Amino acid sequence: MWEIDLQGQIYTLILSLVTGAVFCLVFDIYSFFRLRFKLKPSLVFLFDILSCAFLGFYDFCFFLSRSNGEIRGYVLLGQLLGFFICRVTVSKIFNLILLVIFKGIATVFKTLKKSVIAPILSLFRKIPLLFAKIKAKYSFFSQKKVEKTK
């Protein structure tokens, strides 16, 4: 059996609290985007599976590095406590910050759409009209004169 001294256990507990808080923030980001973009239930299911697999793998690596792969109760309780504390305190502020960042990015994209993309699209819409005018102006070159035979 692998032993951890008291100082190592306290350090592992603090790290597990931080890990739980990080899990909460990742969950907040995931739920924010899931609620912002209406996805099909099959995609939601797929993203749920992928996020659980990612967080589970991270947790597995955490247990391997801090307790040699042994599942210790204080680590699990530390992660749950860190998740709960973050959910109650930081999560609301973090969601507001995410909303401000998301609206800022959306505003930047709307500005880019108006100032950069819209003129390019209008140019591409005018190109067929320009070719139609050129074709109409110089169409006499392409017309063949047909002689009438009796």
C-alpha positions as CSV (number, residue, x, y, z in Angstrom):
1,M,0.0,0.0,0.0
2,W,1.2,3.5,-0.9
3,E,1.4,5.9,1.9
4,I,0.9,9.7,1.9
5,D,2.1,11.8,4.8
6,L,-0.2,14.4,6.4
7,Q,1.4,17.2,4.5
8,G,0.8,15.3,1.2
9,Q,-2.8,14.6,2.2
10,I,-3.5,18.2,2.9
11,Y,-1.9,19.2,-0.4
12,T,-3.9,16.6,-2.2
13,L,-7.1,17.8,-0.5
14,I,-6.4,21.4,-1.6
15,L,-5.7,20.1,-5.2
16,S,-9.0,18.1,-5.1
17,L,-10.9,21.2,-4.1
18,V,-9.3,23.1,-7.0
19,T,-10.1,20.1,-9.3
20,G,-13.8,20.2,-8.2
21,A,-13.9,23.9,-8.9
22,V,-12.4,23.4,-12.4
23,F,-14.9,20.7,-13.1
24,C,-17.7,23.1,-12.1
25,L,-16.3,25.8,-14.4
26,V,-16.0,23.3,-17.3
27,F,-19.6,22.3,-16.6
28,D,-20.7,25.9,-16.6
29,I,-19.0,26.6,-20.0
30,Y,-20.6,23.4,-21.4
31,S,-24.1,24.2,-20.1
32,F,-23.8,27.8,-21.3
33,F,-23.0,26.8,-24.9
34,R,-25.6,24.0,-24.8
35,L,-28.3,26.5,-23.8
36,R,-27.2,29.2,-26.2
37,F,-27.1,26.9,-29.3
38,K,-30.2,24.7,-29.7
39,L,-28.7,21.3,-30.6
40,K,-30.4,18.1,-31.6
41,P,-30.8,15.6,-28.8
42,S,-28.4,13.2,-30.4
43,L,-25.6,15.9,-30.4
44,V,-26.4,16.8,-26.8
45,F,-26.1,13.1,-25.9
46,L,-22.8,12.8,-27.8
47,F,-21.4,15.9,-26.1
48,D,-22.5,14.6,-22.7
49,I,-20.6,11.4,-23.3
50,L,-17.5,13.2,-24.5
51,S,-17.5,15.7,-21.6
52,C,-18.0,12.9,-19.1
53,A,-15.2,10.9,-20.7
54,F,-12.8,13.9,-20.7
55,L,-13.5,14.8,-17.1
56,G,-13.3,11.1,-16.0
57,F,-10.0,10.8,-17.7
58,Y,-8.7,13.9,-16.0
59,D,-10.0,12.6,-12.7
60,F,-8.3,9.3,-13.3
61,C,-5.0,11.0,-14.1
62,F,-5.4,13.1,-10.9
63,F,-5.9,10.0,-8.8
64,L,-2.9,8.3,-10.5
65,S,-0.6,11.3,-9.8
66,R,-1.7,12.2,-6.3
67,S,-2.6,8.8,-4.7
68,N,-1.0,6.2,-6.9
69,G,-4.4,5.3,-8.4
70,E,-6.0,4.6,-5.0
71,I,-9.5,6.1,-4.6
72,R,-9.4,8.0,-1.3
73,G,-12.5,9.4,0.3
74,Y,-11.1,12.7,1.2
75,V,-10.1,13.3,-2.4
76,L,-13.7,12.5,-3.6
77,L,-15.2,14.7,-0.9
78,G,-12.8,17.5,-1.7
79,Q,-13.8,17.4,-5.4
80,L,-17.5,17.4,-4.5
81,L,-17.0,20.2,-2.0
82,G,-14.9,22.2,-4.5
83,F,-17.6,21.7,-7.1
84,F,-20.4,22.7,-4.7
85,I,-18.5,25.8,-3.4
86,C,-17.8,27.0,-6.9
87,R,-21.3,26.3,-8.0
88,V,-22.8,28.4,-5.2
89,T,-20.3,31.3,-5.2
90,V,-18.3,31.7,-8.4
91,S,-20.6,30.1,-10.9
92,K,-23.1,33.0,-11.1
93,I,-20.4,35.5,-11.7
94,F,-18.6,33.2,-14.2
95,N,-21.8,32.8,-16.2
96,L,-22.3,36.6,-16.3
97,I,-18.7,37.0,-17.5
98,L,-19.3,34.3,-20.2
99,L,-22.4,36.1,-21.3
100,V,-20.5,39.4,-21.6
101,I,-17.7,37.7,-23.5
102,F,-20.2,35.9,-25.8
103,K,-22.0,39.2,-26.6
104,G,-18.7,41.0,-27.2
105,I,-17.6,38.3,-29.7
106,A,-21.1,38.4,-31.3
107,T,-20.8,42.2,-31.6
108,V,-17.3,41.9,-33.2
109,F,-18.6,39.4,-35.7
110,K,-21.7,41.6,-36.6
111,T,-19.3,44.5,-37.1
112,L,-17.1,42.5,-39.3
113,K,-20.1,41.2,-41.2
114,K,-21.2,44.7,-41.9
115,S,-17.9,46.3,-42.6
116,V,-16.0,43.5,-44.4
117,I,-18.2,40.7,-45.5
118,A,-21.2,42.7,-46.7
119,P,-19.2,44.7,-49.3
120,I,-17.5,41.6,-50.6
121,L,-20.9,39.9,-50.9
122,S,-22.4,42.9,-52.7
123,L,-19.4,42.8,-55.1
124,F,-20.0,39.2,-55.8
125,R,-23.7,39.9,-56.4
126,K,-22.7,42.7,-58.9
127,I,-20.3,40.5,-61.0
128,P,-23.1,38.6,-62.9
129,L,-24.8,41.9,-63.7
130,L,-21.5,43.3,-65.0
131,F,-21.0,40.2,-67.2
132,A,-24.6,40.5,-68.5
133,K,-24.0,44.2,-69.4
134,I,-20.7,43.2,-71.2
135,K,-22.5,40.4,-73.0
136,A,-25.3,42.7,-74.1
137,K,-22.9,45.4,-75.3
138,Y,-20.7,43.1,-77.3
139,S,-23.3,40.6,-78.4
140,F,-23.1,41.7,-82.0
141,F,-19.7,40.0,-82.3
142,S,-21.2,36.6,-81.4
143,Q,-24.2,36.8,-83.7
144,K,-23.8,35.0,-87.0
145,K,-25.5,36.3,-90.0
146,V,-27.7,33.8,-91.6
147,E,-28.4,34.1,-95.3
148,K,-31.8,33.3,-96.5
149,T,-31.9,30.7,-99.3
150,K,-34.7,30.2,-101.6
